[in-house]
Amino acid sequence: MRHFRGNLVFCLAVLFVTFTVPGGSAENEPANVTAENLNRSDPQESTRGYSLVTKVLPALFEGSTQVLVELTGAVTYKSAALAGDPSRGLPERFYADLAAARLARGTAGSIPLDDPCIQQIRVAQFDATVVRVVLDMKNPCESRVSLLADPARLVIDVRSKTRLREQPPLTKARVSPRGRPAAPSQPAIRKIVLDPGHGGKDTGAIGQGGLMEKDVVLVISRKLARRLRKELGVEVTLTRDDDIFIPLEERTKIANRENADLFISLHTNASPNPQARGLETYYLNNTDDEAAKRLAARENSTSAQNISDIQFILSDLIQNSKLEDSISLAHHLHTSVVSHTGRKLGDVKDLGVKQALFFVLVGAKMPSVLAEIFFITNQNDARWLAREAHHDGIVEGLFQGIKAYYQRNLAGKSL
């Protein structure tokens, strides 16, 4: 049984009842579908060539909900919102049709929810080849659907429209009723945990001349820690201060045990393309970007859990109050590193701020980011990484980015 943080709640009620599933419009309802009809006597024959829907799990949060539909294989889907029809007693609904899919035994039925957006979830075999998942809505909410792989899952993310409208863009200051900027959710920073990636038996990426990622990031992390302690007066803890192996899961636990205000994991990038170069910074979130997925798979390779576990528990972190702060930290850090390394080293390629499923960030209770500092597999980037004299520009960029974020929080606390 996986363990989840916060107020993550799973509720699954399987009811063998007869119920009506709405069709493509509120005016066109199909005939009643019964659970008895859905569970054929020969499951091997009826499911051959189809993906099975094995579970439907609602994960409830304050102001948002995710509905996870577990599958045994790939599917395609279509989804739409349906208007309510008070004259027929029909609420507003959102549905997703999964093609080439069938229900496993016991999955048909309804799941009532104590949720601000959703009254209940209904699941049925719409026809011989389509499984339909219907959300009966309580209030106007926005729903998004995405497919996850390994193993296959369909995720319906439902959020309150009011909550979304109230959340301001990151580039604009929030304003209080008196006209002053509102304080950010993160208080002034007192402790930072730096995570030099890899270590010990895990060398990380290896560049030209045998340069190892684990060595480079440890040197940079030590220098950065000294500057943060000396110039900002904050406590700094390194997840490792030597060439030792620490599992990814333990690194996040260290940050949580230290009750840190920031968690920053430092890495160097790698690519089979020797021309790939530059800087990129990540925060934790799902993504459809294949390059980000490949990078996350490489960085996650020493974890005891696989990517499917990350996808399954990701909803906990991305819904909590730290996501906005993680995004802000990523942008402060990235902009500063690009600027300062560019001044010191010349032509620096800005690959941007991105999102990916890095396991080392999962479960962090504070704003957290992962920085990929140059490509150790690129000749020019590796030359910069190999010389400690060049590390000063990298450390300066990291320091000034953290300082800018620190000052933002300090200013917010004093208002």
N, C-alpha and C positions, 0 to 999 in steps of 0.2 A: 504494500500500500504506500503510495507516494504521500509525502507530507507537504503541506502548503502553508504559507505564511498568511498573516492578517486574518481577515474575516471571510476567507474563501470558503464557500459552502457548497457541497454537492448534494443535490437531492434528485432522486430518480424513482419515480413511481410507475410501475407497469400495471396497467389496468386492462383486463381482457373484456372490453366493452365495445358496443356498437356506437360509432360516431360518424358525423358527416364532415368531409374534407372539402373546403372551398375549391372551386375550379379556377380557370384563368381570369374570371371576372366575378363580381359580386352577384351578377344576375344569372350566372351559369354554374349551378352547383351539381356535382355528380351524384350518383346514387350512393346510398349508405354503404360503407365498407366495414366488414366485421373482422375482428381478430381471428375468428375461427376460419374464415375464408383465406386469411393471409398465411396461416401455418399449414402448409400442405403436408400430406402424409409421407411424401417422399422428398425430403429436403435436398438430397443430393441431386435428384433430377431437376427440381424446380430452381436450384441456384446455380447450376452449371453455366459458366460463361458470364456470370454476374458478380458484381461486388456486393458483399453482404453488409448491411447496416447492423452492427452488433450492439451499439450502445448510443443513447442520447443523454448527455450529461450537461445540465445547466450549471454554470458557475456564476454565483450572484455576488455583486459588489454594490457599494453605495453609488447610485446614479448610473450604473451600467451593468450589463449582463452579457456573458458569452454562452452560446449554445454549441457544444462540441458533439459532432456526429462522427462516431468512430466507424471506420470502413475496413474491409479486408483487401481492397484494391482501388485502383484509380477509377474515377467517375467524371462525367461532365455534368454541369448543372445549369439551370436558369432560375432566376428569382425575380420577385416583383412584390410591390405593396398593393393591397386591395382596399378600396374605400369601404367604410361600414355601411350597413343598411338597417337603421333602427326599426323600420317596419317589419323586418324579418328577424329581428333580434340578433343581427350579425354585427360584431365589433369590427373595427379596423383590423386588418390582418397583414402579415408578411409571410410569404411562403418561399421555399426552395424546393425545386424538383431535381432529384438525382436520377440521371438516366443510366440505363443498364445496371440497375441496382435492385436488390430484394432485401426484405426484412428478415433478420434472424428470428428464431422463435422467441416470443416474449417481448419483442420490442415495440409492437403495435400498441397504441393506447394514448393516454393523455397524461401530462405532467403539470399539475397546478403549481403556480409559483406565487410567493409573497414578494412581489417585485413591482417597482413603480411604473415599469413599461409594459410588462407582459402578464396577462391573466393566466395563460396556460400554453403549453406546447402540445401539439397533437402530431402524431406520427402514424402514417398508414401507407399501404401499397396502393398507389393511385390507379395504376393499371399493371399489366403483366410485366412491364419493364421499368417502371418509374416509382420511386419512393418519394412521397411528399412529406415535408416537415412544415407545419403551419404554426405560426406564433399569433395567438389572439392577443391584441394589444389593449392596454388600459388607457394609455395616454399617447399623444404624438411623440414618437421617437424615431431616430434614424437607425437603419439597419444596413450592415455591410457584410458581404459573404466572401470568404477566401478559402482556398484549398491548401492543405498542408500535405507533405509527403513523408514517408518512412517513419511510421506507417501512415497510411492515408487517413486524413480527417478533413471534414468540412466544418468551418467555424462561422457562426453567425454572430456578429458583434453588434449589440443593441445599446444605444446611448440616448439619453434624454436630449431633445433638441434645446430645451432651456439651458441645460448644463453646457452644451456646446457653444451656444450663443454667448454665454457669460464668460467663456474662456478667451482671453485676449491673445492677439498674436504676440510672439516672443519679442518682436522688434519694437513693441509699443509699451510704454510704462503703464501699469495699472493705476487708476486714479481713484482716490477715496472720495466720499461724498463732500468733503471739505476742499477738494481740489488738489490734495497732496498725493504724491505717488504712494500706493499701498505697499506695505512691507512684503517682501517675497516670503514664500513658505519656509525657506531655509534660513535659520538664524546665522549670526556671525560665526565664522569658522574658528574652531579651536584645535581640532585634530584632523590630520590627513593620513590616510594609509596609501603608500605607494607600493605597487606590485610589479617588481622586475620579472617579466615573463620567463617561463621555463626554468632551467637550473638542474644541476646534477646530471642524472642519466638522460634528461630531456634537454638536448642542446638547443632546440629551436631550429630555425633556419640556419644554414651554413653558406657563407658567401665565398668569394674568391680568396684564395690563400688560406682557407680554413677558418676564416673569421666566423665566430659563433654568436648567434643572437643572444644567448644567455649571458655572455660576457659583456657585450656592449650595453645592454639595458641595465645591468647591475651597476656599472660604472656611472652611467647617466643618473640612475636613481639615487645613488649615494651623493653625487654632487648636488642634485636638486634638493634632497633632504636637508643638506647643510645650509643651503641658501634660505629655504623656507623657515628653518628654525631660527637662523640668525636675523633675517630681515623682516619676517612677518611675526615672529614670536609664537608660532603655532607648534604644537606637538606633531611629530612625524614618526610613523612606524613603517618599517619595510616588512613586507611579507617574508622576504628572505634577505639576509645581509651577507650571504656567503653562497658558494656554489653547491647548493643542496636542492634536492627535488621536493617540491611541495605540490600535492594534488590540487587541481583547480578548485574543487569544492572547499578545501581548507583555506584557500586564499580569501574567499568571501567571508568565511566564518571568522577569520582573523579580524577583518574590518568590522564585522558586527560585534565581536567580543570587545574590541577597542572602543566601541560606540563612536566611530569616526564620523566626521561631517562630510568627508569626500573620500571616494575610492577611485584611484587612477591606476590603470594597468598599462605598462609600457612594453612595447614590442617593436621589432623591426619587421618589415614586410618581406615577402618573397614571391617570386613568380617564375614559371618555366620560360617566360619571355624575358630574355636578358635586357631588353629595351625598356621594360616597365620600371618606372621610377616615380618618386614623389612622396607626398605626405597625405595621410587620410586619418580621420578620427571618427570613432564609432560610439554610439549609444545602443542600448539593448532594445530591440524591437524586431518584429517579423519583417521579412523582406522578400520580394520577388526577384531581386537582383542576383543573377547567377554568380558573378564575381564575388559578391559579398558572401554568398552561401559557401563558395569554395574556400574563401579565406577563413570563415568561421569553422568549417569542417577541419581545417588544418590546425587551428588554434585549440579546437575542442578535442583533439585526438588523444590527449592524456587524461580525459575525464572518465570516470567510471560509468557515467550515464551517456546515452546517445542523444542525437539531435531531436528525436521524437519526444524524449522526456522534457527537453527544453521547451519545445513547442507547447507541450501540454501544460506546463506550469508558467509559461510566459505571461499568461493573462493576469496572474497575480501582480507581477511587477509593473506591467505597462498601464494598469489601471490606478496605481497608487499615486500619491501626491508628489512623488519624487521625479516623475518622468519629465515634467517641464524643466525642473532644475537640472536634470541630466543633459537635456538638449541644450540648455543655456550654457552649462559648463563645457560641453563639447565644442560649441561655437567660440566661446572665449578662448579656450585652449588652442583650437585649431588655427584661428585667425592669427593669434600671437606667434605660434611656432612657424607658420608660413612666413610671416613678416620678418621675424628676427633671423631665421636661418637664411632667408633670402638676402638679407643685408650682409651676413657673414660669408655665405657660400656662393652667392651669385644666383644662377638660374635654378629655381626650385619649382617643381611642378605641384600645383595645388589640386589634389584629387577630391577635396571637399569633405563635408561632414555627412556621414552615412549611418545606416542602421543595419544591424545583423544580430544573429542569435549566438552571442558569445557566452559560453557557459560560465566563465569566470565572473561575469556580471550578474548572473541569475541569483536572486535571493538577497542582494545587497539592500540594506535598509537606509541607504544614503544615496545622494546623487553619485553616479558612477559612469566612467567612460573608459574606452580602450583606445590608446594612441598607437598607430602604426607609423613609426618614424623612419622614413626612407626604405628603400629596397636593398637589402643586403646582397641580393643577387644581381644588382646593377653595378657596373664597374665604377661609375662616378659616385653613386650613392655610397657604395661600399668604401670607397676611398675616404669619404667624409667620416663614415662611422668608425673607420679603423684608427683614426688619429684623435687622441684625447684633446688636442688643441682645438679640434673642430667641435668637440662636444659642448664647448662653452656657448656657442650659438644656439644649440638645441636646448640646453639647460635654461638659457636666458628666455627663450620663447616659452618654454613650459612654465617657468617661474612667473613671467609677466602675465600669462594667461590665467594662471591660478590667482595671482594678485588682483587682476581686474575683476574676477568673479568674487573674490574675497571682499574687495572694496564695495562692490554692488550690494553684498549682503550686509556689510557693516553699516552702510548708509541706510539701508532699509530698516535695520534694527533701531537706529537712532531717531527715526521719524516719529 
